[in-house]
Structure formats: C-alpha cells, structure tokens
Amino acid sequence: MHIKFSLFEINTKFHYNLKQLVEFENSESVRAQKCKTSIILLTGFILYSIVATFFPETNYYHGKVTNISLALFFLVLIFLIRIFKRHTYLTVLGAYGTSTILFFHLITEVDWTIGMDAFWLFVLVMPFITNYLAGVVYGTVSALSGHLLSVLLFDTSLINYLQPYGKNMVEWFPIIYIVVMMVAAVMEYELTAYQIAKKESDEKIAFYQKERTKRLQEELTIYESNEITIRKYKHDIRHFNRVLAGFIKDEEYTKALEYLTEFDSMLEKVTAVSFCENRIVNEILTIYASKCQKAGFKLRAKAVVPERFPIQEVELTSLVANALENALEAQEKLPKEKRFIQFEITYDDRRLKILSKNSCEAKPEFNENGLPVSKKPVRSGIGTSQISEIAKKYGGAASFSYEKGMFILKAVMTCM
C-alpha cells in the first residue's frame, strides 16, 4: 500500500492544514496588513535602541554598540519590507539576525557585573512576536532562532564565555523556550483559523448577496415584461372575443378551436411567477422558466415546498440554482426541438427531494466519486460537487447518472 506523505498535507483535528495557513498568510490583504504592522513594530524597536544608547548617562559602550547594531539592522529590515513586501521571509531573517547580534553581545561581554536577564526575557517573548508577524509556519521557523541561541550557549563549551548563570537558567531555559514556542504557535493558529473562517464566511455571504441581487433584477425584468404583455392582451381582449364569437355564430367550430389554441400559445409568453409558497424556490424557478422560454422551450417544473423549513437559505439557493444552471447550459449545445428540462422539488415529512432531468448532447464523464467531470475551460467550483456536499451535510445523498440521452440528478436529504 503506497502512502504519500507531505508535511503540508497532514490531516489533523484542526480545521486548516499548514498549506492553507501559508496560503492565507501570503494573500494580498494579509501581506499588506502584516508588512505595515512589521514596520510599526520595528520602528518602535529602533526608537528604544536609540533611547537606550544615548540617553542613559553610563559608559557601557558594549551595550551601546549592540543597541546601535540592532537599530541599523531593523532599519535595513524596514527598507527591505518596503521594497519586497514579503513579511514572512523577512521575519525569519529578522529573527535569526537579531539572535546573531545577541550571540556576539553575550559571548563578548567582559563586565560580568551587568546582568543579561533583559536580553533573555526578550528572547523568550520572541515566539509571540514572530508568530504574529509571520503566521504559524514562518513564525515558528523564525522562533527557532531563539532556541538555537540558547542551546548553542548553554549546552556547548561556549558557556565558558558567558557570565555565570544559575543552574535553573542553564538547564531549563531551552526547555521553557520550547514550551513557549508551542503556546505561541497554538495561539496564533487559533487566531489565524478564525480569520480564515471569517474571510470564507464573508466571501460566501458576498457571493450570495450578489447572486440574490442578480436574481431580483432578473425577476423584476420578468414582472415588467409580464405587465406589458398583460396590458396588451387586456387592450385586445375585446377584439379576440368578437372574432371568437363570430366563428361560433357562423358555426365554424374548427376555426374557433384553432383560434383558441393560438391565443393559448400567446398567453404562454406570460411567465409563471408562482410555483410554490417558498420565496427562494419561486424566485429561482421564475427566472429559469423565463430563460428557458427565451431559449425556445418550456421548463417543466413542479414545486411543493412550504414557505419555511429547516434549511439554510444560501444552501437551498445553491441546490436549486446549480441544478437548473447546469441543465440550462447543457441545452445551449442542442437544437431547439431537443431541448428539455424537468425539475421537481418537494418537501414532505422532513425530507427534501430533488429530481432534475435534462437532455444531454453526449454522455458525461464521471470521476471516482460519481460526480460529472466539468469540461469548462474555467471551472467555477460551484456545481454538482456543492450539491453533493449540501446533501451529505443534511444526512442525505445526491446521485448523478446518464440514461437514454438524459442527464439525471437525484438528491434527498433530511431537514429537521
């Protein structure tokens, strides 16, 4: 059995894998915000370094050199961030560069009466800074610089170049640092997961709001068209009645029947605007009935759906609109006389059932999951797969098949 293993594709109990975290961190909006935050934070560090260098009245030149080195290094980082706009890579560079400067400061310190606790406290806080600036993946890689620094100085012969530290500091700092790294990573993961979920939710809401507005505009056009047609027929109805009365009076019943048939076909130009009680289903069916009519055939629709039942409106919209959109697209490839769409949606005893049949030019290909393979040059990602996912969410299933020139969609789910 062949198992493909990739660090970025690990499936855990968490909502998002490492690949998704990296993609989110490198998205344009996040990159712009994090670059701005990085510059602000680095500017603060530069100001602190300047204050610590020139304002205290001491002759601690070793510390002043370190502070000036850090200030110059942070200034270079700001310059690079402005040019390249890559906060992730530059956070890694910044973390390891800072640890390098601190390394030389610690091993070259000759005045052992001056404590180094402040520097090690800064190192201990570094995982929270790097995770916030660069995200979980790059932030953790950056934070490893602090652990490398502590291991290099406390667990090697380089400890002889340092001022004396207590046993707890030497033995436990690297371990404590790893714990702090884990805490910072978990906290940043939860924050990033929330941000990704919110972004996805906002995009989904925006998409459905756009679709809703589009449907309302199409429906308004249908109502206006119907109103014009009805007013025209209302104006001409007396003439129709007189002609029909004349045929009957002259006992020309065949002509009267032909005339009624012709008049009936003219009335079909008025698109039905009431299929069922449910507002969403009614809107979508009205729009697609009009589209089918313009395409030269009639939508055969049946809807028995109450005004309200336990399903999210966006998901009901997706189920009906995707099924009809796919069916209508298939008709555009066929001559008018072969165009056919039958759509039924019913809700009874807490079960929602959908049946859609449409003429199909050729037998579609199906993947290993039983879903038809899209042949569009640009795939929207909204279609049969979404119908299947929604059906599964509600404890049901969706099937797709091809029989005798017909593409058939069946879906059933429990809404309670």
Secondary structure, 3 states (H helix, E strand, C coil): CCCCCCHHHCCCCCCCCHHHHHHHHCCHHHHHHHHHHHHHHHHHHHHHHHHHHHCCCCCCHHHHHHHHHHHHHHHHHHHHHHHHCCHHHHHHHHHHHHHHHHHHHHHHCCCCCCCCHHHHHHHHHHHHHHHHHHHHHHHHHHHHHHHHHHHHHHCCHHHHHCCCCCHHHHHHHHHHHHHHHHHHHHHHHHHHHHHHHHHHHHHHHHHHHHHHHHHHHHHHHHHHHHHHHHHHHHHHHHHHHHHHHHHHHCCCHHHHHHHHHHHHHHHCCCCCCCCCCCHHHHHHHHHHHHHHHHCCCCCEEEEECCCCCCCCHHHHHHHHHHHHHHHHHHHCCCCHHHCCEEEEEEEECCEEEEEEEEECCCCCCECCCCCECCCCCCCCCCCHHHHHHHHHHCCCEEEEEEECCEEEEEEEEECC
